[in-house]
Amino acid sequence: MPLADPLLIPPFTRPCIGAMTLPGSKSITNRALILGALADGPVTLHGALFSRDTRIMVAALKQLGFEVAVDEPALQITIHGRGGEIPNATADIDVGNAGTAARFLTALVCLRNGGTYRFDGDEAMRARPIGGLLDALTGQGASASARSFPFTLHTAGLPGGRVTIDASASSQLISALLLVAPKARTPLQVELAGETVSKPFITITERMVRQFAANPRDYAVEGDATAASYFAALPVVTGGNVAVGGLNLGPEALQGDGDFCRLLARQGLIHLDGTTVCAASVRTGFTADFNAISDTFLTLAALAPLLAGPTIITGIAHTRHQETDRVAGMARELIKLGQHVIESEDALEIHPRPLRPGQEIETYHDHRFAMSFGILGCHDLHGDGRPWLALKDPACCAKTFPHFFDVLESLRQASLRA
């Protein structure tokens, strides 16, 4: 059933007592689809995410001539790798607003000698950074008609050698090159010009490239550690505890965003009992650098009105160029809710004030706004279960977590039964 728009969030009237299972990681699923396309033979992904971003990637790979079979009920995708060959010499590729698809596919098609590929996406994608990657690929013989979407890319294969890339705007730019580097005609040495952001995502790429070097026929996708941030925050809002199935906080975990759970635990806001998140007695704001885990900063920002004292989030300037300007958007929506917010280029300082009910939160077509404020809306502001917060365009969660609000409601119902 389609979600109401705007969607009123029903608060929890009792502490959260329940369990949920994380969807597969979008970051890992889309990397695995690229690496599977480069493999020698078929690879089946298990626990794959089915969302807008991964469907965009699957559709694009089919446009490029790859054979891809999906079994959504089983959460499986099988892609038949071509060992570095790009089957179709021409294709029109729509990347929507999927950053991983946009950057990874741009590098992928450059393995083809004599290809012509037309790229476009949503309006928001036209403002997202791609120029640094196109500059690096130009050094490998490709030519692009523009440095932003839409553009036509003429490819000449990847000769290899040294390539320098400015990935200061997005770590995905360097990940795109690392994914295809093993299939260059000679070794491709990727050098970074200056600094980049979200470095744990580069580590994900490097580790997955090594995993696929062993030519796996089956590959298990980790649960989404970024999505886990919402269910780490939920017990802070409602009390109680939630068992988070698929959460991997072990040393072998690929995703750095699990550090959000560890951060809340260090600050005393939650206790971690294996993969069960339990409310703790501390509810105090704090200061933290979110550069390495920036996808989770909105979770903390939306939680900040319920904490005592200021919450200061730094290291987030690059998120102004993601699905939307996340820094400005978060400041705007928190102010709408009555909070005192000091916004700078790289930080938000949030001073809690009494929450202003009856507001509609703008989500900017950004899934992380919808899910973060969805968690805040679970707070029983009036003490009687009356909804006080509504979200515009809640269906934007389809980008990475299509059933988020169903999961949230199932936890609320389980709490009522407990």
HELIX and SHEET records of a PDB file:
HELIX    1   1 LYS A   26  LEU A   38  1                                  13    
HELIX    2   2 ARG A   52  GLN A   63  1                                  12    
HELIX    3   3 GLY A   99  VAL A  109  1                                  11    
HELIX    4   4 GLU A  123  ALA A  127  5                                   5    
HELIX    5   5 GLY A  131  THR A  138  1                                   8    
HELIX    6   6 SER A  171  VAL A  180  1                                  10    
HELIX    7   7 ALA A  181  LYS A  183  5                                   3    
HELIX    8   8 LYS A  199  PHE A  212  1                                  14    
HELIX    9   9 ALA A  225  THR A  238  1                                  14    
HELIX   10  10 GLY A  256  GLY A  258  5                                   3    
HELIX   11  11 ASP A  259  ARG A  266  1                                   8    
HELIX   12  12 SER A  294  THR A  296  5                                   3    
HELIX   13  13 PHE A  297  LEU A  303  1                                   7    
HELIX   14  14 ALA A  304  LEU A  306  5                                   3    
HELIX   15  15 ALA A  317  HIS A  321  5                                   5    
HELIX   16  16 ARG A  326  LYS A  336  1                                  11    
HELIX   17  17 HIS A  367  LEU A  376  1                                  10    
HELIX   18  18 PRO A  394  LYS A  399  5                                   6    
HELIX   19  19 PHE A  404  ARG A  417  1                                  14    
SHEET    1   A 3 LEU A   7  LEU A   8  0                                        
SHEET    2   A 3 LEU A 389  LEU A 391 -1                                        
SHEET    3   A 3 GLN A 359  ILE A 361  1                                        
SHEET    1   B 4 CYS A  16  THR A  21  0                                        
SHEET    2   B 4 GLY A 240  GLY A 245  1                                        
SHEET    3   B 4 THR A 276  ALA A 279 -1                                        
SHEET    4   B 4 ILE A 270  ASP A 273 -1                                        
SHEET    1   C 4 VAL A  68  ASP A  71  0                                        
SHEET    2   C 4 GLN A  76  ARG A  82 -1                                        
SHEET    3   C 4 ASP A  40  HIS A  46 -1                                        
SHEET    4   C 4 ASP A 218  ALA A 220  1                                        
SHEET    1   D 4 THR A  90  ASP A  94  0                                        
SHEET    2   D 4 ASN A 113  ASP A 120  1                                        
SHEET    3   D 4 PHE A 151  ALA A 156 -1                                        
SHEET    4   D 4 SER A 143  ALA A 144 -1                                        
SHEET    1   E 2 GLY A 161  ILE A 165  0                                        
SHEET    2   E 2 LEU A 188  LEU A 192  1                                        
SHEET    1   F 4 THR A 287  ASP A 289  0                                        
SHEET    2   F 4 THR A 311  THR A 314  1                                        
SHEET    3   F 4 ALA A 347  HIS A 351 -1                                        
SHEET    4   F 4 HIS A 340  GLU A 343 -1                                        
END                                                                             
